[in-house]
């Protein structure tokens, strides 16, 4: 592998192999609940919507004890080999960090479920602390400091992506010389622009995904396989090339 700046972009397909259903797939969260009840605007305006949100949260519909799978571990190995610039992910499960990547190499475009944040004063709470309050009977937990509205640190429908994260992810994509898409159909924007930015800047594109994407015809390598099956083989090839140098 001669690439100097490898950027990996991951979507729901990498995490389904860890037992986390895709939100939009059968068994996913939006099969059981109406997405319209969980927009940012309704969360802000409606106590009833907040109550629904926290009920979903308490039922573990959006939290997980899932563990990284071989694909996550392979990406972490790529970092240990000194080949990874960063991971840009659409996922909120933080499994890349659990696999061993440092926080500063993972750009979570849609946030994460590790923290709950007050929309008034900005105070952050570990997710376990809020879940404990729900388990004790609170229906709509609020901020202990200012009684402001609390929201999991993930991007809801109708909410803008976090600007600093989006800006840095765009910058890294534009600087990549190899861009690897894993487990994303690339249909959710603006996240799906990232491989386009990389292509426009001259990067080579590798796609590992079971279903088609809009940029398949621009990929240098296209692998129709599960991420957990393909990525360990890819990393083994990288190791062989590194040892041969």
C-alpha angles and dihedrals in degrees: 000000000000096000115119100191112040116181119190119203117196134191138178093293093074093053099045086074087062090056098263110132118227107252090235100040128089107289091023124131095261092058088065100035136037110249089213089070091059104053120130090242094056092045089056097044107033128060087192091059090048089052090052091048094052091045089057089046093051092049087058092243089140102024128074146181090211119147129222115270128216091279093057090046091049091054090050088051089053087058092050088053088058094244103109123091095179148312120247110196139185090198126102098200099090090220091142090063090044087055090056108271115136117244092245091062096052120076109194104200093186097038125240144264097240095091141039116208134202110236091208108047101010096238112157127216128193108251091238091061093056093044089054089055090051091049088054091058107270110142099190111020115202135192113292090210102050106358090244125153114281123216132180109252093254130105113258128203109284093024126114120243113255103276099216092051093046092048094050093044089053091049093050091048091052091051097046121112092190122032118189120195115199125184100346130118088202095227100118113087145242086018091057091062091073098084089044090056089050093049092048089054092053102261123149114243128221120185124195107183139126095224133045124275130200092252100047091113090059096051120112089205125022119189119188099198143099112284093233091056099042104040099059088054091049091051091048089057090048091052091051091052092046091052091048093057 
